[in-house]
Amino acid sequence: MTKLMDLKIDFAFKQVFGKEGNEPILLAFLNAALQLPKEKRLSSVEILNPEINREHIEDKASVLDIHAKTEQGEHVNIEIQLANKFDMEKRTLYYWSRIYSAQMQKGMPYTELAKTITINILNFRFLRETERFHTTFHLYEDQEQFPLTDVMEIHFMEIPKLMDKWEQRAVNPHDNELERWLLLLEADDHEEIRKELEAIAMRDPVMKRAFDEWEDLSRDEKKWVEYESRRKAILDEMAAVREAEIRQQRAREEGLAEGEAKGKANIVLNMLAKGLNVIEIAELTGLTVAEVEKLKQQLH
């Protein structure tokens, strides 16, 4: 059996979902993600950035996103994030605003700016307020919840929450299209999921095509070199994020320890000022007699 690339690596995801010629796969994913009524489901999509430049593969700061346009003229941006950089809210608004404002041309009225949708696929838990793996945001009035406009739509899809539901047997990819497509991102090394989706692919021609494209990609030695280069860049970035988290945690712990020590020292000094002896203070505070004696010297 062909060793499959991890589709959560954006290079592989884009090769399957965002390559010119694979529009039916992207279309099926978008219809599943946007959950439109049957009469409003998308029938065509144009991929606006199918190319991947070599320098982007090795640049860990670059984003291999998918930018597409629907037949209604709506712009859709899809991005995969493996590491939590704790900037997701502002990051997605920034990317949304860039795509929305890039539509503007000289002399063009604002009314012609098309709806812009961003879809963020996250390999980390993001929203603490809910255990739902798929959340959607729009612009609404605070009190009565009526929409200001429909031009902004932002989706978050949290893979760890979906996998929790999979483990609890609380998902049904046979009936739920979005669960089906998101579980595909975990199928490279999860045999049970892969077998379930392969069974679905026997009656879903687009899912079958996605599997075929994925397997063809994974058999391409040149693409494997590019994939590994991108994977290394992403892992390096994740390691840098993790190292920053460790440093921040260490600084917080040191700050707490320092604050605790100062607080205890002040308590000891107050006890000494009230006439308690060194042995009593040591017993009450958990400090050694020597430590209390050292603090006592500050009173002289």
C-alpha positions in Angstrom: 0.0 0.0 0.0 1.2 3.5 -0.9 2.5 5.5 2.1 0.3 8.6 2.1 1.2 12.2 2.7 -0.3 13.9 5.7 -3.1 16.2 4.3 -2.8 18.5 7.3 0.5 19.6 5.8 -0.7 22.5 3.7 1.4 21.5 0.7 -0.4 18.2 0.4 -3.8 19.7 1.1 -3.3 22.2 -1.6 -2.1 19.6 -4.1 -5.4 17.6 -3.6 -7.9 20.3 -3.0 -6.4 23.4 -4.6 -4.8 22.2 -7.8 -6.1 23.2 -11.2 -8.2 20.3 -12.4 -9.3 19.2 -8.9 -12.1 21.7 -8.8 -14.8 19.0 -8.2 -12.9 18.0 -5.0 -12.8 21.6 -3.7 -16.4 22.1 -4.7 -17.5 19.1 -2.7 -15.6 20.3 0.4 -17.0 23.8 0.1 -20.6 22.6 -0.2 -20.0 20.5 2.9 -18.4 23.4 4.8 -20.8 26.1 3.9 -23.8 23.9 4.5 -26.0 25.8 2.0 -29.6 24.8 1.3 -29.9 22.4 -1.6 -31.2 25.0 -4.0 -28.2 27.3 -3.2 -25.4 24.7 -3.3 -22.4 25.8 -5.4 -22.2 24.3 -8.9 -18.7 25.6 -9.9 -15.6 27.1 -8.4 -12.5 28.7 -9.8 -9.1 28.3 -8.1 -7.3 31.6 -8.2 -3.9 30.6 -6.8 -3.1 27.0 -8.0 0.6 27.5 -8.2 3.1 26.8 -5.4 6.4 28.6 -5.6 9.5 26.8 -4.4 10.5 29.6 -2.0 7.1 29.4 -0.3 7.7 25.7 0.4 10.9 26.3 2.4 9.7 29.5 4.0 8.1 28.6 7.4 6.4 32.0 7.6 4.6 31.6 4.2 1.0 30.4 3.9 0.0 27.8 1.3 -3.6 28.7 1.3 -6.3 28.1 -1.3 -8.0 31.2 -2.8 -11.1 30.4 -4.9 -14.1 32.2 -6.4 -17.6 30.8 -6.7 -20.0 31.2 -9.6 -21.7 33.9 -7.6 -18.4 35.8 -7.4 -17.9 35.1 -3.7 -14.2 34.8 -2.6 -13.2 31.9 -0.4 -9.9 31.5 1.4 -8.9 28.2 3.0 -6.0 27.9 5.4 -4.6 25.1 7.5 -2.9 25.9 10.8 -1.0 23.2 12.8 0.4 25.3 15.6 -1.5 27.6 17.9 0.3 31.0 17.7 -2.4 32.6 19.9 -3.2 35.1 17.2 -5.9 33.3 15.2 -8.6 35.9 15.7 -6.6 38.8 14.3 -4.8 36.6 11.8 -8.1 35.5 10.1 -9.5 39.0 10.2 -6.3 40.2 8.5 -6.5 37.6 5.7 -10.2 38.3 5.3 -9.6 42.0 4.9 -6.8 41.5 2.4 -8.9 39.4 0.1 -12.0 41.6 0.6 -10.2 44.9 -0.1 -8.1 43.4 -3.0 -11.3 43.3 -5.1 -11.5 47.1 -5.1 -10.5 48.7 -8.4 -10.3 52.4 -9.4 -13.7 53.8 -9.8 -15.5 50.7 -8.5 -18.5 51.3 -6.2 -18.4 49.6 -2.8 -21.6 47.8 -3.6 -19.7 45.6 -6.0 -17.5 44.2 -3.3 -18.3 40.5 -3.1 -18.9 38.3 -0.1 -15.6 37.0 1.3 -15.4 33.7 3.3 -12.4 32.4 5.2 -12.2 28.8 6.4 -9.6 28.0 9.0 -8.8 24.3 9.5 -7.0 24.0 12.9 -5.0 21.1 14.3 -5.4 22.5 17.8 -8.3 23.4 20.2 -9.1 27.0 19.7 -12.5 28.1 21.1 -13.0 27.2 24.8 -16.6 28.3 24.7 -17.8 25.3 22.8 -17.1 21.6 22.1 -18.5 21.9 18.5 -15.7 21.3 16.0 -17.2 23.6 13.4 -18.2 27.2 14.2 -19.2 30.1 11.9 -19.1 33.8 12.5 -20.9 36.8 10.9 -21.5 40.5 11.7 -24.7 40.8 13.8 -26.3 43.6 15.9 -25.6 42.9 19.6 -29.2 43.1 21.0 -31.5 41.8 18.3 -29.0 39.7 16.3 -30.0 41.0 12.9 -27.2 41.0 10.3 -25.4 44.2 9.3 -24.2 42.6 6.1 -23.5 39.1 4.8 -20.1 40.0 3.2 -18.1 38.6 6.1 -18.2 34.9 7.0 -15.5 33.1 9.0 -15.3 29.4 9.8 -13.2 27.5 12.3 -12.8 23.8 12.0 -11.0 22.2 15.0 -9.7 18.8 14.2 -8.9 17.7 17.8 -12.6 18.3 18.7 -13.7 16.2 15.7 -11.3 13.4 16.7 -12.7 13.4 20.3 -16.2 12.9 18.8 -14.8 10.1 16.5 -13.4 8.3 19.6 -16.8 8.7 21.3 -18.5 7.3 18.2 -20.4 10.6 17.9 -19.8 11.2 14.2 -21.3 9.7 11.1 -19.2 10.4 8.0 -21.7 8.3 5.9 -24.4 11.0 6.4 -22.4 14.1 7.3 -20.3 15.4 4.4 -18.2 17.8 6.4 -17.2 15.1 8.9 -16.3 13.0 5.9 -13.9 15.5 4.4 -12.3 16.6 7.6 -11.7 13.0 8.7 -9.9 12.5 5.4 -7.2 14.8 6.9 -6.5 12.2 9.6 -6.7 9.1 7.3 -3.0 8.9 6.4 -2.1 7.1 9.6 -5.5 6.1 11.1 -6.4 2.8 9.5 -10.0 2.7 10.9 -10.8 6.1 9.5 -9.2 5.3 6.2 -11.2 2.0 5.8 -14.5 3.9 6.7 -13.8 6.5 4.1 -12.7 4.0 1.5 -16.1 2.3 2.0 -17.8 5.7 1.5 -15.7 6.3 -1.6 -17.3 3.3 -3.3 -20.6 5.3 -3.6 -19.1 8.8 -3.5 -17.3 9.4 -6.8 -15.7 12.7 -5.7 -14.4 11.1 -2.5 -13.0 8.3 -4.7 -11.3 10.9 -6.9 -9.8 12.6 -3.8 -8.3 9.2 -2.8 -6.9 8.7 -6.3 -5.4 12.1 -6.4 -3.9 11.7 -2.9 -2.4 8.3 -3.8 -1.0 9.6 -7.1 0.5 12.5 -5.2 2.0 10.2 -2.7 3.6 8.1 -5.4 5.4 11.1 -7.0 9.0 11.1 -5.8 9.5 14.8 -6.8 6.4 15.8 -4.8 7.7 13.8 -1.8 10.9 15.9 -1.8 8.8 19.1 -1.8 6.4 17.7 0.8 9.3 16.8 3.2 10.8 20.2 2.7 7.5 21.9 3.6 6.9 19.5 6.4 10.3 20.3 7.9 9.6 24.1 7.7 6.3 23.6 9.5 7.8 21.4 12.2 10.6 23.9 12.7 8.0 26.6 13.1 6.0 24.5 15.5 9.2 23.8 17.6 9.8 27.6 17.7 6.3 28.2 18.9 6.6 25.4 21.5 10.0 26.8 22.7 8.4 30.3 23.1 5.5 28.7 25.1 8.0 27.0 27.4 10.0 30.2 28.0 6.8 32.1 28.8 5.6 29.4 31.2 9.1 29.3 32.9 9.0 33.1 33.3 5.5 32.9 34.8 6.5 30.2 37.2 9.6 32.2 38.2 7.6 35.3 38.7 5.1 33.4 40.8 7.8 31.9 42.9 9.5 35.3 43.3 6.2 36.8 44.3 5.5 34.0 46.8 8.9 34.4 48.4 8.4 38.1 48.8 5.0 37.6 50.3 6.3 35.1 52.8 9.2 37.4 53.7 6.8 40.2 54.5 4.8 37.9 56.7 7.9 36.8 58.6 9.0 40.4 59.1 5.6 41.3 60.4 5.7 38.3 62.8 9.2 39.4 64.0 8.0 42.9 64.5 5.2 41.6 66.7 7.6 39.7 68.9 7.2 36.1 67.8 10.4 34.1 68.2 12.3 32.5 65.4 11.4 28.9 66.1 7.6 29.7 66.3 7.9 31.6 62.9 9.7 28.7 61.3 7.0 26.3 62.4 4.2 28.5 61.2 5.7 29.4 57.8 7.5 26.2 56.9 10.8 28.1 56.6 14.0 26.9 58.2 15.3 28.6 61.3 18.3 29.8 59.3 16.0 31.4 56.7 14.0 33.2 59.4 17.3 34.3 61.0 18.5 35.7 57.7 15.2 37.7 57.3 15.5 38.9 60.9 18.8 40.6 60.0 16.9 43.0 57.7 15.3 44.5 60.8 18.6 45.7 62.1 
